Amino acid sequence: MANRTLWPPSGGSLLLNGSHEHALTAVNLALGTNATNFNISLVEIFNQTGPSVFCLKETGRANLEQGFKDAGYDGLNDSRIEGLVGTVQVVQLGHGGAALYNCADIRFNSTAQLLSDDQCKNGTGVGGVAIENVDASSSSPTPSGSAAPAGSSGAASGLSPAVGSGLVAGLLAWGLL
């Protein structure tokens, strides 16, 4: 267990290096030393666009809080989280349908640092687009003939502000896509 990346309890930085124009991407977490159940969705599935470096600065903070509570902890400030181990899993579905998985073992540590904005940047033309359900009532044509936009919800909707600022404290650099 000595080879684990220190990860802030509020969510660490995640740096991906994709090579496809787009890939459906999700980030999950399993708690404990034997990672078989990735039941905490840190970042719900979204469409990563552009082939280059993509960074998430504080990955899945809101979902991590709930995941800790669901696992019997009191939330992000529970002292039992200090030293807790887990595994972060990144799943990417390429345009041909192939699924790529990458995992990194972590140890929650309150002194762990996020990547700086200089380290956590997106490459040119790289971003993320939320995948969301379209409510039948929001898809009716507007007077201009276009569909009314649906409201954003879920973890992916919180992705947009972070996309330009960068993320993850150097946990993963993934160039498998």
Beta strands, then each sheet from edge to edge (+ up, - down):
strand 1: 5-7
strand 2: 14-17
strand 3: 22-31
strand 4: 40-49
strand 5: 53-56
strand 6: 85-93
strand 7: 99-108
strand 8: 127-130
sheet 1: 1+ 7+ 6- 3+ 4- 8+
sheet 2: 2+ 5-
end
